[in-house]
Each structure stands twice: as C-alpha cells, then as structure tokens.
Amino acid sequence: MSSATNGSGGAGDETMDGRGAVAERKPPARNPASRPTSIAGPLGRLLAEGRGAELSPDPVAFPHRYADPRDAEAAAFLAASFAFGGVLQIRSFLSRLFDALPPSPHAALTSAAPVRRGSVAGLSHRFISSDGVFRFLRCVRAAYLDHGSLERFYIAGRGGDSPDLRRDLARFLDGFRGRWGKSLPRERDFLFPRPERGSACKRHNLFLRWVVRGPDGVDLGLWRAVSPRDLLVPLDTHMARLGGELGLTRRKTPDWRMAEEITASLRVACPEDPVKFDYPLTRLGILRVCTRPRRGVCGRCPVAPLCSRRSFTPG
C-alpha cells in the first residue's frame, strides 16, 4: 500500500545512503526453475510480522480518523487520490485538506452550501493547483449528491453488466471526469486516469483496496460492490521494484498489465484475497527497510528466499 505511494499507498521517494566497507558478493543469476515452488510461506510470514504495525506514515491513517462509514469512504477517496509525492508532503497536504472540510468530509461535501473556492485557496499539491483541488472536490460533491455514496456511484457505472474491475473502474473515473469542465485538462486526467489506456491507476486501486478489504486494522471493509478476490495491487514504485525482484512479474513497464501479472502471482498464495500482501510488501520500501540502494537485513527478511537481490553476506 497501499502510499506513501501505495500503500498502499505511499510515496515513491527513495534516498541513496552509504554502503558498508565490506563488499558484498553478487548473487548468481536466478534460474526460474530454482525459485521456491510456493510463495505462500514467505508471504505469510511477512504478513504475520506486520500485523498490528502503526498505520503512520501511510495515508490510510486519515480515513481511520472517522467512525462514521460515510466519512471514512469520503476520506479514503480524498486521501488515496492525493497519495503521490513524498511521505511528509502527502501528510502535510492531506492534513490541510481535511482541516478545510469541517465538521466531517462527508458533511462538507454534501451540505447545502458547497465548499467555497476561498476555503482551498493556496491549497496545492505538487503539480495540482488550488483550482484543481477545488474542481476535484466539486466533482466528488456532484457524485455524492447524485448517488448518495461513492459505492452506489461505482455500481451505477457498472449498470447491468457483470463485474469487471478494469471496465468498472474506467466508468467510475469517467463519471468524475465528465463533471470537471474544460479547464486544467492535465490535472483532471492525472486525478482521474484511464485504465482502459493502460494506466496502472495506483491511487484508485489503493482506494478500492481500502474500502473493499477488511476491516482488518488497515483496510476498512466498507464496500460490498467488489469482491476482494477481484482487486488489483496498487502499483507504486515499491511494488513494481519488489515485483521484479521477488519474481512476481517479468514485465518492465509499470502499467495495468504489470499490476495484473503481480496480482496473478499473489493469487497463487491466496486466491480469495491476493492484495492482502500489498501493505506489508510496499512498507519494506516506504519505510526504507529495503530499497534499491539499501538492501536491508536480508537474513531477517521473511521474503528473502524469493528475492533475486538478497545478500549472501551475514546480515
């Protein structure tokens, strides 16, 4: 997770840090045939070790502030939508955004008096301007007023068709885009991307993970419109890197197809709930336990048996 950039949602920022003086011997090239026959054991151990971990700095901590499911749903969509950038940058922006939506996100978005442009003046996040933030909130408000909840908005887009995550998510996001207007098209298309064009839609798959799975202390379990078995991993930089290193994907481009391939690999370990491994896996990178320049302590890592980059020196 799902963020910083995934986090489940969390940031994709990694910093270079020093290596020890003792050179490590490079592991030999991995033969796919030598890969453990089951990934379930290592992933299960990673999941067990991560239970009860503090939610901070993951942006899923924001919807956990609210006891009312309506507020939690609204907060989840807002927090996931802006879960891009550095961890501290995300937390700072979301804190200010929720401060601008008293007394609660759902009440602020659905009240008779809409959120005023002045209340978010100066509230920008990276390349999303304050006008983009205002337009985003206006789109979410319109969806709530038309359908009562985001889950019902999602179901309405599906119509009478059988569930199909990629198609249904595309229709869901298209419904927001249609309410945006003509200005700031680049900001609109970033905040509401197009899975039908190959976008991995990390932030929106993160939102779906939060509201569909659980409740388990991390994910919220608010929706019934989607089955956990049909979810797709929120593909941030950490999951893309780990997916390759753990042998979960052979693809190099971080797109929808890579997310599908990683999810299919995780489904081998847990067919009914494959993305439950997303949060503990991505936190290895988000918390900088194991990043591209810093391998961490491989001898104590539960998924080291799967990793092509594991250290062969004592850790």
Buried (B, 14 or more C-beta within 10 A) or exposed (E): BBBBBBBBBBBBBBEEEEEEEEEEEEEEEBEEEEBEEEBEBBBBBBBEEBEEBEBEBBBBBBBBEBEEBBBBBBBBBBBBBBBBBBBEBBBEBBEBBBEBBEEBBBBBBBEEEBBEBEBBEEBBBEEBBBBBBBBBBBBBBBBBEEBEBBBBBBBBBBEEEEEEBBBBBBBBBEBBBEBBEEEBEEBBBBBBBBBBEEBBBBBBBBBBBBBBBBEEEBBBBBBEBBEBEBBBBBBBBBBBBBBBBBBBBEBEEBBBBBBBBBBBBBBEBBEEBBBBBBBBBBBBBBBBBBBEEBBBEBEEBBBBBBBEBBBEEEB
